[in-house]
Amino acid sequence: MKSQPLVSIIIPAHNAGMFIGEAIDSALSQFYAAVEVVVVDDGSTDGTSEVLRTYGRAITSWSQTRSGQSAAINRGVSLASGELIAYLGADDRLHESAIEILVDRLAHEHAMCLVYPDFNLIDTNGAVIRRVSASPYDQRRLIAGFRCLPGPGALMRKTAWSRCGGWSSSFRQIPDMDLYFRLSLIGPFARVPHCLADFRVHPESTTRKPSSYDMANEPVQLVDEFFARTDLPDDVRRWENEARASALALSGFLHATGSRRSLAVRQFTQAIRLNARVALSREFMSYSVRSLSAIPPLGALRSMHPFFFKMIRW
């Protein structure tokens, strides 16, 4: 009988003492037996380290001075022994069957480099707000539409992670999108239509915190860097105009949340000039309405980029 591949669940944490125990417990409670849990404490000043000590040898833990989420995840992967890598937010949870179901899908899809499930949105107390059905994978939708298709609970092959270089410290707002762009050049992803994770929305996730100038420009920076590559297939390169328009729209929205209205208008205008069809998209309309009314970006960014709320804390 073939042995189960080891899965390393990486949990980066910064001031996550309130919820980190739930995240770790969910990782340790998997039906799938071959699991290791690696937690990286990224300079926490609350009770995170005390919580980690209670788990003893049940987890691998690492403490470092605050270096950012990308550095924390990359450190966790460097400590991991598994051939499969899962990322879990310190305030999120995996369902008990998550790893078992996701590993089974990867085992039957040898060309796939990443699989991702549906998930629940939960509140501070862990009560379910609603279920989110993840969009099926489509590389054009990911890149040209600038849609972050994988949500919490994504599982990937470590070989693919290593080939694409892990998370870049150049991005604080959207490091996962940068990874997924690069990872999509290695192999396809697949949605697993089972609800297998919980994504927590709570006051500490700073859903109302405005984006800084640099963070609001990250979507455009990502498109610039990605399409500057010389190894892009022709069918991907032809999406540059559409991808840039989508990135400008998101950038405009993020500038609006930081009360930089003139910059927001400029980005929206450039997006329409590049690709008028972007103005007809649901995301663009949502961005525009919320930007003008200064309503916090909960709905729009939940659909466009589900990890937005986590990124701005790091």
Secondary structure as UniProt FT lines:
FT   STRAND          7..13
FT   TURN            17..19
FT   HELIX           20..28
FT   STRAND          35..42
FT   HELIX           48..53
FT   TURN            54..55
FT   HELIX           56..58
FT   STRAND          60..64
FT   HELIX           69..79
FT   STRAND          84..87
FT   TURN            90..91
FT   STRAND          93..94
FT   TURN            96..97
FT   HELIX           98..108
FT   TURN            110..111
FT   STRAND          114..122
FT   TURN            124..125
FT   STRAND          128..132
FT   HELIX           139..143
FT   TURN            144..146
FT   TURN            152..153
FT   STRAND          155..157
FT   HELIX           158..164
FT   TURN            169..170
FT   HELIX           175..183
FT   TURN            184..186
FT   STRAND          189..200
FT   HELIX           203..205
FT   TURN            207..208
FT   HELIX           213..216
FT   HELIX           218..227
FT   HELIX           234..237
FT   TURN            238..239
FT   HELIX           240..257
FT   TURN            258..259
FT   HELIX           261..274
FT   HELIX           276..280
FT   HELIX           282..293
FT   HELIX           298..304
FT   TURN            306..307
FT   HELIX           308..311
FT   TURN            312..313
//
